[in-house]
């Protein structure tokens, strides 16, 4: 597949519509794709990604939008498929530079507005709520929002009518014939658009490795009911994704059915549920919600606590409850805790830790059959191919292992291999009815955010953090007299994260001898080049430490001139 | 369950056999349990555990055997259930202090001998090979080795005949009626021992969350055959656990059947397969093995490469192949790579990375239906309870979530709740036919090994590494003149892992001003207490940095007197 892409690298003469992912393969989860035709650009989604393990200390990663900045006059707006972080999370950072209107469905825009409010950007940002079936014209594009199902309400697929043909982008989706809120995905309209002729399909790849169909969200409600029956006397705590409004709705439904009051805990949970309530995306029976402070007035069998932290996130409410550092909730034997989510790869150990901690405190932890995915499995993806019959396939939303599987599936569904494109971030793919291929490359490295700093932490800083994290550091300070280069003070040795110094006094003492010898060697040669002196100290000390400990701490010689 | 343990804390008058886990719950995977009766101690297994994520830079964790050292005259020997790292890995460290004989089955002892050779301990360690069905007398104990099945050949359960009754320890096991090598688990003998009356059962909990039965190892061989049929023309690479000798045997069987030569790659794979070959645990058809250098003389359809790295371990052969840094093997489009293992929790992302990298190079990666577990599922565990009908149950080998599930299962199988003990590392559980309970606590914190250092990295060092890894550090150096306390040089500011300095010159410049002000403040007050001066520098700089960056680097003020 990759090969066909590379082969077409020289085809720079295609006139057509450009598809330019600015995140994606290299920044998994960061969904942002520019669509360009002559002097019009629209941007689908504006997500962030969370740091990889080796990005020590990094809070989040946002896209590089240099290309959009360079073409700011062309950029007509952001069209957003749904309100998940990996699709909207970078908006507050990017809107500062690319201040264009944002379009989305009602709940999506409401969630974005929350976010903009936090960043003080609400006043300066144009937003527009789009209904399913409605179209907007942006430059030479017409974009239609089409109803889909996902693990958040109000998710949309986008049909982008371009002068070169129709692009169909599924967003994140599943096919739920019995959704908890609203209607099933609009398969009729997708078929109708397919009949008109789809130039390219950009389809969700998340679950492409899974055969069959994803179960309906409604099946989880049945599990909740049976748990509420089985544990009628116990206090029930349910942790799930804050944004899974339908899941929360079903917990509330069970609570209502079994006569329990509901407490909502965790900042993002409170935010989203409030927004969903206000916009009518969640049905909240009267008087069912109580404040967390009021829990003491109810017995265990009258309470359900809905909370964040189902992924074992350290600072989320459930983790704090499990670790006994939550101010208002503590686990007691008999409590029933439902983890209503499956660990996202990488979170397994954190989730296990929470399960262990809760179990040790006597809670019954239930985590089987309490979740369904929000993404389409193989048969659902095939259905979308059947309905759209695209000329070109551009698998999106997944790691390479998913994209390549998706490519196989697209091929099975009738898309010729040479018409399937697995794009890397920054690739410029140009499509026309006649031909298609890579026609360029734009900057699209993720930008690291650490605290208030955006982009000031790069590879060197990360490499240093890695080095420090594994081996700690040794600082050598020495004062030399100007001109004479006599040692006036030191060498002093300070270490952090290396060894427990009190138990390694000899080692540090001997290290000082090694440094002194290195200094003597330089000074006796009248070699007062500080660079060379530092290298000599570093090399000899590092040799000595490795020999003695088989460790490789960072060594920082500092020479002061007095 | 936990409660019953705590309640019995005061029962210090039990005369019986003591069960003392020195690893386990707090050091998952570190299997080592002392069994004590009057003046006899034997130790079951001597494993190591791998560092948790927060143990930055730590290579491995070994048990604290202070209790054994303090009772060295009682200790009669190590009885080892099987040759996996989490059961034998600490032997080279522990034998230095506790030099007693080691008993195990033939393959287990052969693997241990490899290890001792590497550590130059072979000469000084007594080893003895025990056959299935054979018993040894150690102090007042008689220990019988009983055949089981596991993901390594020659695994044994132990029946420990003590003056207080029989302890039955399953080791790691599964029930395989059609094992690849040797016979199925000796259920008859287990039944016979059960009939005599088992005081306590210590049974593997790893898969206790999974219903049903673990499939036979032989089923994987069928998958291999069908992959070898489907990809008859391609080069096939199979990654699996080095110690899974039966798995390797099945790959070799398929290779033989389909006329392919076999290359073994990866140090631990070569070691174990050589040992298994020499001891007769693997059947190696004549001339099937070729050296890796000879691969070039064969066509793709004539080759199978068996390698380590199925868990995405950075330094293992498969990861190096995937990252194109392996010296002798490089992936080409069309290669078929089989990952014959399931990611151990925590390794998911690393495995995914390898799959992605291999796919990008054009390999077909197969990872479904290519593995079965080596541990018993619920029905198998129930069978062991049925055969042994223990008075007490001590679930072993698992996180707390597993132990608590196991306790539920033991209870369903007829063990009263108050007779089930979930032990923490260091707990002393004393068992007699009349009563049982916790009677003490011994030291059992894991000891961290970093390079050559054993135990010289503690919490302070780890906390520093954590701090450094997230935020980097800022060093402030200043030279003061003796007596006068005049600033002779500096303050100089050096940072590592904080920000990319060239782009943050202003920040560093302003930081220097902040430090100068702090110094002036101290010196003007004639406050030349260096401790106070350092605190003042630290506090003011840390405030400034937080305000500017919302980051919290480690700040290290160093004052030199010249």
Interface residues (C-beta under 8 A of the other chain):
Chain A: X2 X3 X53 X56 X57 X209 X333 X345 X346 X348 X349 X352 X355 X356 X359 X360 X362 X365 X368 X399 X400 X401 X404 X450 X451 X452 X453 X456 X457 X458 X460 X461 X462 X464 X465 X466 X467 X468 X469 X470 X471 X472 X473 X475 X477 X479 X488 X489 X490 X492 X494 X496 X497 X498 X499 X500 X503 X504 X548 X549 X550 X551 X554 X556 X558 X560 X561 X562
Chain B: X2 X3 X53 X56 X57 X209 X333 X345 X346 X348 X349 X352 X355 X356 X359 X360 X362 X365 X368 X399 X400 X401 X404 X450 X451 X452 X453 X456 X457 X458 X460 X461 X462 X464 X465 X466 X467 X468 X469 X470 X471 X472 X473 X475 X477 X479 X488 X489 X490 X492 X494 X496 X497 X498 X499 X500 X503 X504 X548 X549 X550 X551 X554 X556 X558 X560 X561 X562
